[in-house]
Amino acid sequence: MRIGIPGKSCGECTLCCQILDIPELNKPPGPYCQHCVPTGGCKIYATRPQVCRDYECDWLRDRDLGPMLKPSRTGVILMEEADTERFLAVCHPDRPMDWLKNKQVFAHLVFVAKSGREVVAKAGTKAWKIYESGRWAPTE
C-alpha cells in the first residue's frame, strides 16, 4: 500500500489521462481517455487497468516538487520512464514546448540532467534531450 505525501493528490489534475499513451486502453497521446472525467476522476476507477493503478507522476512522489510544478499548472508531466533510467517531461502533442516555456520545469530538468541522468522531453512523436549545460536538442 502506498503512503502519499501530505498535501499532494491528483485532485482536478487529469493530465496523465490525456497526454500519456495507454496501450491497455488503446489510448494514444493527446485525447482524453474515454473513461476520464476532465474535471477530475475516472468512470472506471474501481476496475481501471493495473497500469493506471500503478502510475504516479513524479509530482505526487517527490516531496521536493512544489505546487507550482503540479502537472495541471504546468502542462507537463514529470516522470520516470518505465524500465529505463530516463527521466521524462511529457507534454500534450499540441503544446510540445511547454517543458521549455515554464522556467521552473526547465530548471528542474537541467537539475536532473546534472545528476547524471538522461533527461528527455516528449510530446507525441517529438522528443528533445536536455543536457546538464542547459542545452537541448531534438532526439529520437
Secondary structure, DSSP 4 states (H G I P E B T S, - for coil): ---PPTT---TT--HHHHHS-BGGGTB-SSSPPTTB-TTS-BTTGGG--HHHHH---HHHH-TTS-GGG-HHHHSEEEEEPTTSS-EEEEE-TTSTTHHHHSHHHHHHHHHHHHTT--EEEEETTEEEEE-TTS-EEE--
